[in-house]
């Protein structure tokens, strides 16, 4: 007897649930907002907990009926809850507007830390010489390392690498690289300090000889010392003297 009552109850419950679901129909709609990124917004029927997500154009389709509440949820939009009415199902253009979540900064403070460098952070000891790439290679090739190859030389006091580099010619090659690097540095300083017009119009160096004159100038040790000090007045004065001598050289070669 109990089993019959239980079976009857289950059949009644199933029929009730089926009739409830049968009342719902497909609701087609679309979301809009102040952005073109409308894909992936969750649309949840709060009554049935059915969930779908919007397409690239913001469109969606979900089973619902009048009286159901649809919840629209996404990271970039404020949550919106819509209570459905009969007109929504007959409306061929059912649109729900969503508002973007605005993350506004209250204040932006920009600080400059001009004094923060490798020395200030303790990475490099204060007063230590700063090497260029070519100088670093030369220093490494010629430095005597007391701990290297200990026991392999007399007393194990120095490394054999500097001697090997000297006799192999590597040290001489690296010294040439350092010299070339310095001349390139001086050439850049010269280019930054004076325009092409200064050489042609002020110093009267023929245009085709300007580059040669610059090389001539940076070969002068006295001039490079003044140039490296970045004193434009002194550099310009000495550059004028060199220009006179260089034009004399050009004139003598033209004879």
RODO-2510 file (C-alpha; in nm, 4 decimals, decimal comma):
residues 255
     n   res          X          Y          Z
     1     x     0,0000     0,0000     0,0000
     2     x     0,2842     0,2393     0,0952
     3     x     0,4637     0,1577    -0,2284
     4     x     0,1562     0,2475    -0,4337
     5     x     0,1198     0,5816    -0,2567
     6     x     0,4913     0,6589    -0,3130
     7     x     0,4658     0,5731    -0,6827
     8     x     0,1567     0,7898    -0,7214
     9     x     0,3347     1,0809    -0,5479
    10     x     0,6385     1,0527    -0,7745
    11     x     0,4203     1,0463    -1,0865
    12     x     0,2342     1,3533    -0,9676
    13     x     0,5580     1,5381    -0,8895
    14     x     0,7063     1,4520    -1,2294
    15     x     0,3912     1,5677    -1,4043
    16     x     0,3998     1,8923    -1,2066
    17     x     0,7633     1,9611    -1,2916
    18     x     0,7042     1,8741    -1,6585
    19     x     0,4050     2,1067    -1,6721
    20     x     0,6112     2,3878    -1,5155
    21     x     0,8928     2,3441    -1,7684
    22     x     0,6433     2,3088    -2,0486
    23     x     0,5154     2,6593    -1,9752
    24     x     0,8552     2,8116    -2,0525
    25     x     0,9624     2,9055    -2,4030
    26     x     1,2763     3,0348    -2,5705
    27     x     1,3396     3,4013    -2,5055
    28     x     1,5713     3,5712    -2,7552
    29     x     1,7353     3,8961    -2,6622
    30     x     2,0483     4,1068    -2,6861
    31     x     2,2562     4,3203    -2,4502
    32     x     2,3954     4,6637    -2,5399
    33     x     2,6522     4,8889    -2,3711
    34     x     2,9146     5,1568    -2,4347
    35     x     3,1598     4,8980    -2,5626
    36     x     3,1887     4,6477    -2,8454
    37     x     3,3105     4,3721    -2,6119
    38     x     2,9737     4,2073    -2,5432
    39     x     3,0743     3,8423    -2,5572
    40     x     3,0772     3,6124    -2,2545
    41     x     2,8233     3,7884    -2,0320
    42     x     2,6377     3,5328    -1,8182
    43     x     2,2569     3,5291    -1,8384
    44     x     2,1004     3,3296    -1,5519
    45     x     1,7363     3,2419    -1,4971
    46     x     1,7067     3,2918    -1,1204
    47     x     1,4091     3,0529    -1,1005
    48     x     1,5487     2,7553    -1,2914
    49     x     1,9192     2,8369    -1,2500
    50     x     1,9604     2,7775    -1,6247
    51     x     2,2576     2,9729    -1,7559
    52     x     2,3789     3,0820    -2,1002
    53     x     2,6386     3,3337    -2,2197
    54     x     2,6103     3,6057    -2,4800
    55     x     2,7644     3,5841    -2,8272
    56     x     3,0012     3,8298    -2,9926
    57     x     2,7119     4,0627    -3,0819
    58     x     2,5611     4,0392    -2,7320
    59     x     2,2746     3,8077    -2,8347
    60     x     2,1409     3,5262    -2,6121
    61     x     1,8641     3,2661    -2,5981
    62     x     1,7275     3,1162    -2,2750
    63     x     1,4220     2,9184    -2,1570
    64     x     1,1969     3,1426    -1,9475
    65     x     0,8413     3,2575    -1,8810
    66     x     0,6718     3,5729    -1,7530
    67     x     0,7542     3,6209    -1,3850
    68     x     1,1046     3,4747    -1,4136
    69     x     1,3978     3,6993    -1,3257
    70     x     1,7019     3,7102    -1,5504
    71     x     2,0350     3,8076    -1,3947
    72     x     2,3091     3,9510    -1,6210
    73     x     2,6552     3,9197    -1,4722
    74     x     3,0110     3,9869    -1,5950
    75     x     3,3397     4,1267    -1,4681
    76     x     3,3255     4,4355    -1,6886
    77     x     2,9558     4,5147    -1,6330
    78     x     2,7449     4,6027    -1,3314
    79     x     2,5009     4,3258    -1,2444
    80     x     2,1505     4,3814    -1,3808
    81     x     1,8314     4,1939    -1,2855
    82     x     1,5289     4,1977    -1,5148
    83     x     1,1822     4,0708    -1,4175
    84     x     1,0250     3,9276    -1,7317
    85     x     0,6741     4,0230    -1,8457
    86     x     0,4578     3,8858    -2,1281
    87     x     0,5560     4,1686    -2,3622
    88     x     0,9187     4,0579    -2,3521
    89     x     0,8302     3,7315    -2,5285
    90     x     0,6391     3,9026    -2,8085
    91     x     0,9038     4,1706    -2,8528
    92     x     1,1277     4,0808    -3,1476
    93     x     1,3871     4,3299    -3,0280
    94     x     1,4219     4,2512    -2,6560
    95     x     1,7241     4,4562    -2,5467
    96     x     1,8868     4,4863    -2,2050
    97     x     2,1282     4,7749    -2,1402
    98     x     2,4301     4,7068    -1,9190
    99     x     2,6562     4,9644    -1,7574
   100     x     3,0332     4,9280    -1,7537
   101     x     3,2158     4,9007    -1,4228
   102     x     3,4418     5,2065    -1,3952
   103     x     3,7632     5,1682    -1,1940
   104     x     3,8666     5,5260    -1,1281
   105     x     4,1956     5,6197    -0,9645
   106     x     4,1574     5,8838    -0,6976
   107     x     4,5099     6,0209    -0,7375
   108     x     4,8244     5,9513    -0,9388
   109     x     5,1571     6,0558    -0,7896
   110     x     5,4715     6,0467    -1,0029
   111     x     5,8012     6,0554    -0,8187
   112     x     6,1455     6,0835    -0,9713
   113     x     6,4325     5,8977    -0,8101
   114     x     6,7322     6,0559    -0,9822
   115     x     6,9776     5,9467    -0,7147
   116     x     6,8968     5,5776    -0,7362
   117     x     7,1721     5,3938    -0,9212
   118     x     7,4011     5,0950    -0,8837
   119     x     7,6275     5,2845    -0,6403
   120     x     7,3378     5,4106    -0,4228
   121     x     7,1939     5,0580    -0,4031
   122     x     7,5300     4,9150    -0,2980
   123     x     7,5666     4,6987    -0,6079
   124     x     7,8829     4,8791    -0,7197
   125     x     8,1311     5,0281    -0,4668
   126     x     8,1566     5,4072    -0,4692
   127     x     8,4515     5,5466    -0,6652
   128     x     8,4978     5,2339    -0,8729
   129     x     8,6105     5,2944    -1,2305
   130     x     8,3389     5,2514    -1,4924
   131     x     8,4566     5,0486    -1,7914
   132     x     8,3292     5,0497    -2,1471
   133     x     8,2793     4,7129    -2,3178
   134     x     8,6192     4,7247    -2,4907
   135     x     8,7930     4,8447    -2,1720
   136     x     8,6308     4,5645    -1,9744
   137     x     8,7624     4,3037    -2,2181
   138     x     9,1122     4,4520    -2,1983
   139     x     9,1030     4,4689    -1,8193
   140     x     8,9936     4,1054    -1,7975
   141     x     9,2659     3,9946    -2,0383
   142     x     9,5470     4,1775    -1,8554
   143     x     9,4404     4,1563    -1,4890
   144     x     9,6599     3,9467    -1,2612
   145     x     9,4488     3,7089    -1,0555
   146     x     9,6411     3,5881    -0,7482
   147     x     9,4074     3,2922    -0,6966
   148     x     9,4042     3,1642    -1,0539
   149     x     9,6110     2,8574    -1,1447
   150     x     9,7603     2,8459    -0,7964
   151     x    10,0544     2,6064    -0,7855
   152     x    10,0984     2,5876    -1,1640
   153     x    10,3443     2,8809    -1,1726
   154     x    10,6327     2,9768    -0,9501
   155     x    10,4817     3,0315    -0,6075
   156     x    10,1346     3,0131    -0,7612
   157     x    10,1105     3,3916    -0,7307
   158     x     9,9713     3,5052    -1,0685
   159     x     9,7573     3,3772    -1,3531
   160     x     9,9148     3,2711    -1,6829
   161     x     9,6280     3,4272    -1,8843
   162     x     9,7787     3,7802    -1,9108
   163     x    10,1078     3,6373    -2,0363
   164     x     9,9311     3,4165    -2,2872
   165     x     9,7209     3,7109    -2,4115
   166     x    10,0355     3,9251    -2,4445
   167     x    10,2325     3,6766    -2,6521
   168     x     9,9357     3,5706    -2,8614
   169     x     9,8665     3,9293    -2,9661
   170     x     9,5250     3,9380    -2,8023
   171     x     9,6259     4,2189    -2,5658
   172     x     9,7436     4,4375    -2,8550
   173     x     9,4206     4,3693    -3,0448
   174     x     9,2101     4,4638    -2,7422
   175     x     9,4103     4,7863    -2,6957
   176     x     9,3281     4,8792    -3,0554
   177     x     8,9600     4,8132    -2,9863
   178     x     8,9736     5,0474    -2,6857
   179     x     9,1398     5,3180    -2,8986
   180     x     8,8785     5,2816    -3,1725
   181     x     8,5965     5,2885    -2,9175
   182     x     8,7306     5,6113    -2,7665
   183     x     8,7561     5,7764    -3,1090
   184     x     8,3958     5,6779    -3,1852
   185     x     8,2916     5,8297    -2,8528
   186     x     8,4721     6,1547    -2,9353
   187     x     8,3126     6,1596    -3,2808
   188     x     7,9661     6,1346    -3,1225
   189     x     8,0493     6,4141    -2,8784
   190     x     8,1647     6,6296    -3,1693
   191     x     7,8476     6,5575    -3,3696
   192     x     7,6274     6,6418    -3,0707
   193     x     7,8124     6,9661    -3,0016
   194     x     7,8352     7,1124    -3,3548
   195     x     7,6091     7,0925    -3,6591
   196     x     7,7232     7,0166    -4,0123
   197     x     7,6605     7,3800    -4,1035
   198     x     7,9124     7,4885    -3,8383
   199     x     8,1916     7,2954    -4,0106
   200     x     8,0976     7,4102    -4,3609
   201     x     7,9887     7,7718    -4,3065
   202     x     8,1809     7,8756    -3,9933
   203     x     8,5035     7,6772    -4,0259
   204     x     8,4933     7,6798    -4,4094
   205     x     8,5671     7,3075    -4,4362
   206     x     8,4565     7,1721    -4,7780
   207     x     8,1561     6,9438    -4,7362
   208     x     8,3352     6,6370    -4,8754
   209     x     8,6195     6,6862    -4,6228
   210     x     8,4069     6,7344    -4,3071
   211     x     8,4183     6,3717    -4,1975
   212     x     8,7936     6,3536    -4,2575
   213     x     8,8422     6,6704    -4,0534
   214     x     8,6498     6,5224    -3,7621
   215     x     8,8811     6,2199    -3,7605
   216     x     9,1783     6,4557    -3,7844
   217     x     9,0508     6,6491    -3,4823
   218     x     8,9889     6,3475    -3,2561
   219     x     9,3415     6,2217    -3,3305
   220     x     9,4687     6,5277    -3,1437
   221     x     9,5113     6,4373    -2,7763
   222     x     9,4938     6,7989    -2,6584
   223     x     9,1664     6,8485    -2,8439
   224     x     9,0046     6,5285    -2,7069
   225     x     9,0836     6,6373    -2,3505
   226     x     8,9026     6,9691    -2,4090
   227     x     8,6218     6,7936    -2,5980
   228     x     8,5726     6,5423    -2,3170
   229     x     8,5309     6,8292    -2,0691
   230     x     8,2247     6,9359    -2,2728
   231     x     8,3313     7,2998    -2,2568
   232     x     8,1898     7,4208    -2,5860
   233     x     8,3702     7,7550    -2,5892
   234     x     8,7161     7,6035    -2,5407
   235     x     8,6345     7,3210    -2,7813
   236     x     8,5181     7,5632    -3,0502
   237     x     8,8320     7,7763    -3,0125
   238     x     9,0701     7,4799    -3,0495
   239     x     8,8576     7,3361    -3,3312
   240     x     8,9088     7,6626    -3,5211
   241     x     9,2870     7,6306    -3,4895
   242     x     9,2768     7,2724    -3,6141
   243     x     9,0543     7,3780    -3,9063
   244     x     9,3208     7,6259    -4,0247
   245     x     9,5896     7,3552    -4,0187
   246     x     9,3619     7,1013    -4,1877
   247     x     9,2791     7,3408    -4,4743
   248     x     9,6531     7,3955    -4,5231
   249     x     9,6959     7,0186    -4,5561
   250     x     9,4149     7,0023    -4,8131
   251     x     9,5702     7,2893    -5,0099
   252     x     9,9160     7,1287    -5,0127
   253     x     9,7773     6,7945    -5,1279
   254     x     9,5874     6,9672    -5,4120
   255     x     9,9109     7,1062    -5,5617
***
